[in-house]
Amino acid sequence: MAFIGKATSVLMSDRWSFESLGHSVGLNEFFANGASPLGPPLLAQYGDSFSRPVIETWLIMTAFTVVLLAATCFVLKRKSSAKS
């Protein structure tokens, strides 16, 4: 993936959800030891995407939630005070 794509994916919450789920179901082990001939190419393509600890991805997703919730509260407060 190009640099811009990698930088953009860091800011996407679905990337972290995907990595967390992949780690939880053991995709790296499945790609490496599964019977499918597609396993090794997929493992080469995704690299160490699913080796990150689940707690780390959950913390990243929690940070997304907190930041977006705070932004929503800010916008709602601003809009409600503008109507007063």
N, C-alpha and C positions, 0 to 999 in steps of 0.2 A: 504494500500500500504506500502511496506517496506521502510525503511529510504532511501536507495539508489534510489529507484524509485521516492520518493518525492523530494529528492535533485536534481535529474536529471530533473524532470518536471519543476522546478523553472527556469531552463535555456532554456526551450523550448518556443518559441514565440507562437506556436499554443495553448498552455495551456491558455495563457492570452487572446488570441482572443476568445477561447471557453468560458472562464468565462465572458468576456465582452458581448458576444452575448447572453449567458444564462441569464445574469442579465437584458439585454435590453428587452428580450421577456418575462421575469417574470417566469422563470422555477421554482424557489423555491415556488412561490405561486401556480403555476400549479401543481407541485408535491404534495403540501399539500392539495389543495382544488379541484383537478381534479376528474373526475369520474372514472379514470382508477385505477384498483387495484395495478398497478405497481408503482403508485405515491409515497406512503409511503416508500417502499423499496428503490426506487431511491433517495428519499430525505435523507434517512438514509445513503446511500452509498456516495452520493456527499456532504453531510453535508452542510457547509456554503459556498461552492464553488462559488455560484452565488450571494452572498450577498455583495461582495466587490463593492465599488462605481465604476462606469464606468470610471470616470476620472482617478482613480488610475491605472486601467488596461491600459488605453490609454497612460498614462505616462510611464508605464513599456514598452509598445510596442514601444513608441517613443525612449526610451533609447536603445532598441535593434537596431532600425534603425540607430541611430547616431553611435553606437559602430561598427556595421557591415559596415556602409558606410565609417567610418574613417579607418577601417582595409582594406577595398577594395582600398581606395585611397593610403594608405601606400604601399600595395603590388604593385599596378600599378606604383607608383613613383619609387619604388625600381627596378622593372623589366625594366622600361624605362631608368633609369640611368645606368643599367648594360649593356644595348645594346650600349650605347654611347661610 
